[in-house]
């Protein structure tokens, strides 16, 4: 299983379209169990944002599933 997460305003991913292209690329490589979440109004260090508790909960849910 792969979890791809990022902040929507992260300059590293450049755009929502590029984020979605990454997911498509992983699928093309043969990965079938891909989960992704793009967090609105967040930048690069999403685990240091004010609402980081929600992100930690999302990661925990992914790990437990």
C-alpha positions, 0 to 999 in steps of 0.5 A, a space after each residue: 500500500 502507498 499513501 501519497 499526501 501533500 499540501 495543495 500549495 506545496 511548491 514541490 508538487 507544483 499543482 494539483 494536476 502534477 499531483 494527479 499525474 504522480 498517482 497515474 504514474 504509480 498506477 502505470 508502474 503497476 501499483 494497485 493499492 494507492 491512496 492519496 490526499 491533497 490537503 487544501 491551504 497547506 504547503 510543504 511541511 503538512 505535519 507542522 501545520 495547525 491542523 496536523 492532528 487531522 493528518 496524523 489521524 489520516 495516516 493512522 487510518 491508512 496504516 491500520 487498514 
